[in-house]
């Protein structure tokens, strides 16, 4: 089991937060259209069933990996959500990533925050025994 670390804390908190956000999102839109019926959670963040499923799955993965691979999860999830945020900012509000994931500024900012915190938590956590330490100075 991983020792307490920034990555483990991130995996646990981000995991629970993403699962809850995904479940709450289904109350606003459960449509699998493209992007279909987009609801706005609290009038801010555009969601549909695809986004909700993505949040639930990535959150559940964090809860599962928090005990044994939290650093790897934090880094990969952080990079993934940073890429989603940058893609969302690039295509603009009201559009859809891959034609079915709705994009809006509030969602992009949330994904940017989740991504930056994930990468930060991974970098703040030293590599454990058995995990290759990578030289990030190059």
C-alpha positions as a Markdown table, in Angstrom:
| # | Residue | x | y | z |
|---|---|---|---|---|
| 1 | Unk | 0.0 | 0.0 | 0.0 |
| 2 | Unk | 1.3 | 3.5 | -0.8 |
| 3 | Unk | 2.4 | 5.6 | 2.1 |
| 4 | Unk | 0.6 | 8.9 | 2.8 |
| 5 | Unk | 1.6 | 11.3 | 0.1 |
| 6 | Unk | 0.4 | 14.3 | -2.0 |
| 7 | Unk | -0.4 | 11.8 | -4.8 |
| 8 | Unk | -2.4 | 9.5 | -2.5 |
| 9 | Unk | -4.4 | 12.5 | -1.1 |
| 10 | Unk | -5.0 | 13.7 | -4.7 |
| 11 | Unk | -6.1 | 10.3 | -5.9 |
| 12 | Unk | -8.6 | 9.9 | -3.0 |
| 13 | Unk | -10.0 | 13.5 | -3.1 |
| 14 | Unk | -10.1 | 13.8 | -6.9 |
| 15 | Unk | -11.6 | 10.3 | -7.1 |
| 16 | Unk | -14.4 | 11.1 | -4.7 |
| 17 | Unk | -15.0 | 14.5 | -6.3 |
| 18 | Unk | -15.2 | 13.2 | -9.8 |
| 19 | Unk | -17.5 | 10.3 | -8.8 |
| 20 | Unk | -19.8 | 12.8 | -7.1 |
| 21 | Unk | -19.7 | 15.3 | -9.9 |
| 22 | Unk | -20.5 | 12.5 | -12.4 |
| 23 | Unk | -23.4 | 11.2 | -10.4 |
| 24 | Unk | -24.8 | 14.7 | -9.8 |
| 25 | Unk | -24.4 | 15.4 | -13.6 |
| 26 | Unk | -26.9 | 12.6 | -14.4 |
| 27 | Unk | -29.6 | 14.6 | -12.6 |
| 28 | Unk | -29.0 | 17.5 | -15.1 |
| 29 | Unk | -28.6 | 15.4 | -18.3 |
| 30 | Unk | -28.5 | 11.7 | -18.9 |
| 31 | Unk | -28.7 | 12.0 | -22.7 |
| 32 | Unk | -26.1 | 10.1 | -24.8 |
| 33 | Unk | -26.8 | 12.3 | -27.8 |
| 34 | Unk | -24.0 | 14.0 | -29.7 |
| 35 | Unk | -23.7 | 16.3 | -27.6 |
| 36 | Unk | -27.5 | 15.8 | -27.3 |
| 37 | Unk | -29.4 | 17.3 | -24.4 |
| 38 | Unk | -26.7 | 19.2 | -22.6 |
| 39 | Unk | -27.6 | 20.3 | -19.1 |
| 40 | Unk | -25.8 | 22.8 | -17.0 |
| 41 | Unk | -24.8 | 21.7 | -13.5 |
| 42 | Unk | -25.6 | 24.7 | -11.1 |
| 43 | Unk | -26.0 | 26.7 | -14.3 |
| 44 | Unk | -22.3 | 26.7 | -14.9 |
| 45 | Unk | -20.9 | 23.5 | -16.3 |
| 46 | Unk | -22.3 | 21.8 | -19.5 |
| 47 | Unk | -22.7 | 18.1 | -19.1 |
| 48 | Unk | -24.3 | 15.1 | -20.8 |
| 49 | Unk | -24.2 | 11.4 | -20.1 |
| 50 | Unk | -20.8 | 10.9 | -21.8 |
| 51 | Unk | -19.1 | 13.5 | -19.6 |
| 52 | Unk | -20.8 | 12.1 | -16.5 |
| 53 | Unk | -19.6 | 8.6 | -17.4 |
| 54 | Unk | -16.1 | 9.9 | -18.0 |
| 55 | Unk | -16.1 | 11.6 | -14.6 |
| 56 | Unk | -17.4 | 8.6 | -12.7 |
| 57 | Unk | -14.9 | 6.2 | -14.4 |
| 58 | Unk | -11.9 | 8.4 | -13.9 |
| 59 | Unk | -12.9 | 9.1 | -10.3 |
| 60 | Unk | -13.5 | 5.4 | -9.6 |
| 61 | Unk | -10.1 | 4.6 | -11.1 |
| 62 | Unk | -8.6 | 7.1 | -8.6 |
| 63 | Unk | -10.3 | 5.5 | -5.7 |
| 64 | Unk | -9.1 | 2.1 | -6.8 |
| 65 | Unk | -5.5 | 3.2 | -7.5 |
| 66 | Unk | -5.1 | 5.4 | -4.4 |
| 67 | Unk | -3.7 | 2.6 | -2.4 |
| 68 | Unk | -1.1 | 1.2 | -4.7 |
| 69 | Unk | -0.4 | 3.5 | -7.7 |
| 70 | Unk | -1.4 | 6.9 | -6.7 |
| 71 | Unk | 1.6 | 8.7 | -8.1 |
| 72 | Unk | 1.1 | 7.1 | -11.5 |
| 73 | Unk | -2.7 | 7.8 | -11.4 |
| 74 | Unk | -2.1 | 11.5 | -10.4 |
| 75 | Unk | 0.4 | 12.0 | -13.3 |
| 76 | Unk | -1.6 | 10.3 | -16.0 |
| 77 | Unk | -5.0 | 11.8 | -14.9 |
| 78 | Unk | -3.4 | 15.2 | -14.5 |
| 79 | Unk | -2.0 | 15.0 | -18.0 |
| 80 | Unk | -5.3 | 13.7 | -19.4 |
| 81 | Unk | -7.3 | 16.5 | -17.9 |
| 82 | Unk | -4.8 | 19.2 | -18.9 |
| 83 | Unk | -5.1 | 17.9 | -22.5 |
| 84 | Unk | -8.9 | 18.0 | -22.3 |
| 85 | Unk | -8.8 | 21.5 | -20.9 |
| 86 | Unk | -6.4 | 22.8 | -23.6 |
| 87 | Unk | -8.5 | 21.1 | -26.3 |
| 88 | Unk | -11.6 | 22.7 | -24.9 |
| 89 | Unk | -10.1 | 26.1 | -24.8 |
| 90 | Unk | -8.8 | 25.6 | -28.4 |
| 91 | Unk | -12.2 | 24.7 | -29.8 |
| 92 | Unk | -14.2 | 27.2 | -27.7 |
| 93 | Unk | -17.4 | 27.2 | -25.7 |
| 94 | Unk | -20.5 | 25.6 | -27.1 |
| 95 | Unk | -18.6 | 23.1 | -29.2 |
| 96 | Unk | -17.9 | 19.4 | -28.4 |
| 97 | Unk | -14.7 | 17.4 | -28.1 |
| 98 | Unk | -14.8 | 14.4 | -30.5 |
| 99 | Unk | -18.4 | 15.5 | -31.3 |
| 100 | Unk | -19.9 | 14.3 | -28.1 |
| 101 | Unk | -18.2 | 15.9 | -25.0 |
| 102 | Unk | -19.6 | 19.3 | -24.5 |
| 103 | Unk | -17.2 | 22.2 | -23.9 |
| 104 | Unk | -17.7 | 25.4 | -21.9 |
| 105 | Unk | -15.4 | 27.8 | -20.1 |
| 106 | Unk | -16.3 | 26.7 | -16.6 |
| 107 | Unk | -15.8 | 23.0 | -17.5 |
| 108 | Unk | -12.4 | 23.9 | -19.1 |
| 109 | Unk | -11.3 | 25.7 | -15.9 |
| 110 | Unk | -12.4 | 22.7 | -13.8 |
| 111 | Unk | -10.5 | 20.3 | -16.0 |
| 112 | Unk | -7.4 | 22.7 | -15.9 |
| 113 | Unk | -7.5 | 22.7 | -12.1 |
| 114 | Unk | -7.9 | 18.9 | -11.8 |
| 115 | Unk | -5.1 | 18.4 | -14.3 |
| 116 | Unk | -2.7 | 20.9 | -12.7 |
| 117 | Unk | -3.3 | 19.5 | -9.2 |
| 118 | Unk | -2.7 | 16.0 | -10.5 |
| 119 | Unk | 0.6 | 16.8 | -12.1 |
| 120 | Unk | 1.6 | 18.8 | -9.1 |
| 121 | Unk | 0.8 | 16.0 | -6.7 |
| 122 | Unk | 2.7 | 13.5 | -8.8 |
| 123 | Unk | 5.8 | 15.7 | -8.9 |
| 124 | Unk | 5.6 | 16.4 | -5.2 |
| 125 | Unk | 5.5 | 12.6 | -4.4 |
| 126 | Unk | 8.9 | 10.8 | -4.6 |
| 127 | Unk | 9.1 | 7.6 | -6.6 |
| 128 | Unk | 8.6 | 4.5 | -4.5 |
| 129 | Unk | 10.6 | 1.3 | -4.4 |
| 130 | Unk | 10.0 | -0.7 | -7.6 |
| 131 | Unk | 8.9 | 2.4 | -9.5 |
| 132 | Unk | 11.5 | 3.8 | -11.9 |
| 133 | Unk | 12.5 | 7.3 | -10.9 |
| 134 | Unk | 12.6 | 9.6 | -13.9 |
| 135 | Unk | 15.0 | 12.5 | -14.2 |
| 136 | Unk | 12.7 | 15.4 | -14.9 |
| 137 | Unk | 15.5 | 17.9 | -15.1 |
| 138 | Unk | 16.2 | 17.2 | -18.8 |
